[in-house]
Amino acid sequence: MSRRNSIEFKVWARHALFTDPLTRIGGEKCSYHIPTYEALKGIAKSIYWKPTFIWVIDEVRVMRPIRTQTKGTKPLNFGGVFPSKRDPSKKEEPSNTLAIYTFLSDVEYQVRAHFEQNVFRPELAEDWIEGKHHAIAKRMLERGGRQDIFLGTRDCQGYVEPCVYASEASHYDDAGELAYGLMFHGFDYPDETGENNLRARFWRPVMVNGCIQFVRPQDCPVSKLVRPMTPKKFGIDTLRDVTQEATDLGV
């Protein structure tokens, strides 16, 4: 069911990496089999975003078979600065380390999302002209997004275009239910919750015939405090006027 201010788009890429947080500890990342809410929200924000509103991901369809591929990488070594005044015994280390990352290969998804006013930004109330924001979002989607599209990490560049949700057959149309257990959902940022904390959310997704319907962030059953954080400050004078922007785009 399409919601107000919604967009529907297709995103695809050669590789994707929706990292399971448990695999980050050892330094060798492994992707979830399905995209996270936060990753899809990031794609929507790359299409078009202003701090005036918040993107909400409604659902996603997995279009192609889920396949993984391991690749050798050379991530940066974050072992600290050498020489170290704090630790005189520290030895010089190479600037890069070796690691094996497990990516998803040849991915394609259909996504349905909508945006809502950010009520925790009352100073931007003048910029909330939802019809113009919606028109700009659709125009930016037609152009492939305002910023580069990435699927989970900058190493996995992707592409977006408008689509009609559920208009094409999925590889998992008759696959039934598949539960994925406890998974990372997304982050609660202070400018979206009104609290001066950064929290991580978790949920238990179930894919039904290739479709995953996301719960809203406030409905996630598990959350964990990451650290205190204060929201970034914006003002109406620091944003481009939405009316002028819509006029310039001809929408």
Beta strands, then each sheet from edge to edge (+ up, - down):
strand 1: 6-16
strand 2: 53-62
strand 3: 68-73
strand 4: 99-117
strand 5: 149-150
strand 6: 157-162
strand 7: 177-179
strand 8: 183-188
strand 9: 197-203
strand 10: 206-208
strand 11: 211-213
strand 12: 222-228
sheet 1: 3+ 4- 1+ 6- 5+
sheet 2: 3+ 4- 2+ 11-
sheet 3: 7+ 10-
sheet 4: 8+ 9- 12+
end
